[in-house]
């Protein structure tokens, strides 16, 4: 089934190819709570306001498709599976000119300029792109067979088709892995981690980790599915860690253990 999902700020998903040309109609539907039929590229599209796991959105369907419980369930599943990234990740990704196929991002941190320069010299032979991001250098690699580095920290993502995901993985390694050397996302289990979780988030994260899905999480918190969805998104943005990836739940668990030790102390 092809559909369009949008809110007042923009298009969230577009399987039909209408672009942003219907945003005025989307806002009208949200304000009036009335369905609107529009024509785009020779297609009749019905825009309808619906309640979803992400709150009130406008759903656009081709005129010959009907809105039923199965469609509403499908929309919720789309939203739950939709990948999104924090603004900081989006901004870095926008500076990358080209990204083809699966590639790796390496984030370099060095103690001083001399060490940073030495690392640049060693990595330049295998890097296919470099970006200066303040105290870091961001490298793009087509391989994860990399030269050994001394007195520096290089955090390398898995092979990703989307640069935003590669950047997120490299950033979380840099934030949480302790020590110097070259670290790989797939080996996160093996490393010493320093995951600091705010006291106010400890119980919420614990409840999410023991919940089998978002609906179970909402039940445990005695809140709506929409509020649970938004809360999960906020935590994932804040800590750069996702709840649907086992490696990253491991990092959350490390942070919980540390936080609870602090509470007992």
N, C-alpha and C positions, 0 to 999 in steps of 0.2 A: 504494500500500500504506500502510495506517495502522499506526502502531506507537507504542510508548512506550519511551523510553530514560531510564535513571536510574542513579544511584550512591547510596552510603549517605547522601550529604548532601542529595539532592533530585532532582526531576524535571528532566531535561535537555531532553527533547522529549516532547510529549504530543499525538498526533493523535487519540486516542480519547476524551479528556476525562475521565480518571480523577482528575485533580488530585493532591493529596498523600496521599490516603487509603490508598494502597498502600505507603507507604514502609516500614512494618514488614515487609511481605512481601518487599520489595526487599532489605532487610538480611538477612532469613532466607535468601534465595536466594544472596546473596553469601557468607554465612558457611558455608552447607552445600554450596554448589555443586550444588544439586539444583533441578530445575525445579518450579515450584508453579503449580497452576491455581487461579485466583480468579474470583469473579463480581462485576462492578461494573456498575450501571445496566442490568441485564438482559443483559450480555454476558459470555461466558466468555473469559477472557484467560489465556494461558500465559506465565508469567514464567520466563525462562531466562538464565543467566549466559553471556556470550560475551566473547571477546577482541576488542577493537577497536583502531583506531588511537589512541584516547584511553585505552587500558588496559581493565581488566575492568569491564564494565557489565552491567546487567540489561536485557534486551530483552523487551518485552511485545508479543505478537501475538494477534490474535483466533484462537480455537481452530481455525478451518478453514484457517488459513494455516500453511505449513510453513517451517522454518528450513533454508535451503540456502545454497550458496555465493553465489548471486545476492543473497539477502537480506543476507548478511554484507557483500558489496561495497556494496550500497545503504546500509547503516548507516554504513560508513566514509565514503562520499561525503557523507552527511548531516552527519557530524561535521566533515568538512573544510570544508564550505560554511557551517557554523553561525557566525553572527556573535557575537562576544562582546566585552566592553569591560572595561577595568580598573576596579577598585573606585572610584577617584576619579571616573571618568566616571559610573558608576552612581549614586553619591551625589549628584552635581550634578543628574542627570536626575530623580532622585526628588523634587527640590524644584520641578520645573516642574509646574504644576497641570494644564494642558490643552495638547494638541498635536494639531492637526487638519490632515491633508494634508501637503503639503511646505512646510517653513519653513526659515528660516536662523537660525543662532546667530552673534552677533557678540560677541567678547570684547574689552573695552576695557581698555587699560592707559595710565595717564597719570602724568607725573612728580610732580605734586603735586595737592592738592585743588582748587585754582583751575582747573587744566587739566581735571581730571576733571569738575568741575561744568559748565564751558563745553561739554564734549563731551556731557554729559547733556542740556543745554539743546537742542543741535542734533539729538540723536538721538531725543528724546522725541516728536517729531512723527511719526516713522515706526515706532517700536517698539510692538509689541503686548504686550510683557512685559519686565520687568527684574528681575534678581536680583543682589544684592550678594554677591560671593564673595571677601571679603578685599580684596586689592589690585586686584582686577578688578571690573568690572561686566559681567554677562552679559545680553545683549539678545536678544530674539526678534523677528525681522522676517518679514513676509510678502513682502518684496521685497528685492532686493539693489541697488536704486537708492537710494543713501544720500548724505547731505550730506557734503561734504569736511570733514576734521578737521585742525586744526593742533596741533602739539605733543602729539600723542597717537598711540596705536597701536590700530587696530581690526582684528581678525582675523575674517573672515567665512567661514563654512562654505559648502558647496554646499547646494542645496535638498534637504532630507532628510525622509523620512517618519518616521524614528526619531530622537527628540531625542538619544539617546546617540551616534549617529553624527555628528550635527551638532556636538555638544559636543567629541567627539574631534578632528574636523577643525579646529575653532577653536583648541583647545588646542595641537595640533601646529604650527599656524601661529605662535601666540604664542611657542612654545618655540624655533622654528628660524629664523623670518624676521627679518632684521636691518633696523632703521630705524623711522621713524615714518610714519604715513599709514594708509590703508585697504588691506588685503591680502585677496585672495580665494583660496580653496582651489584653484579650477580653474586659477589662474595661478601655481601654485607653481613651475613651471619658470622663470618670469621673474625670480624674486626672488633677492637675495643671501641665502644660508643659512649658518647657523652650527650645523652638526650635529656634536656631540661624541660619539664612540663609545669606550667603554672599551677599552683595549688587549686585554683578555681576550676581547672579543667580535669583534674585527676579522676574524680568520680564519673564524670560524663564519658571520658575516654574508656574507663574501665567497663562501663555499661555497654558501650558500643562494641568493645572487643569480645564480650561474651554473648552478644546478640547475633543470631544467625543471619538476620537481614535487617533492613531499615524499619520494616513494620514491627518487628520484635523490639527494636531499639526504641521506637516511639511508645510502645506499650510499657516498657520498663521505665521510661521517663514520665509516663502519664501525660503525653502531649500528642499533638496532631502529627500526622505523617509529614505534612508540609513543614512544620517547625523542626521536626527531626532531620528532614532533608537539608534544610538551611543550616542547622547546627553542624551537621556532618561536613558540609561544604566549608563552613567557616574554620573548623578545626583542620581540615586538610590543607586549606590555604595558609593557615597560621604556621603549621609545623612542616609543611611540604611533604607530608606522609599520607598515603591513601589507606583506607580501611579495607579495600578489596584486593590488596596485594600482600601475600603472606610475609614476604621479606620485610615490608614496612610495618606490618602489625608487630613483628618481632622488635623493631625499634621502639614502637609505642610501648610494648611490654617492658623493655629496658627502662624507659623513662618513668613508667608507673612504679617499678620496683625502687628506683632511686627516689622518687617523690615520696613514697610511703615510708621509706627508711628515714627521710628527713622529718616526716610527721612524727614518727616514733621517737626521734632524737629530741 
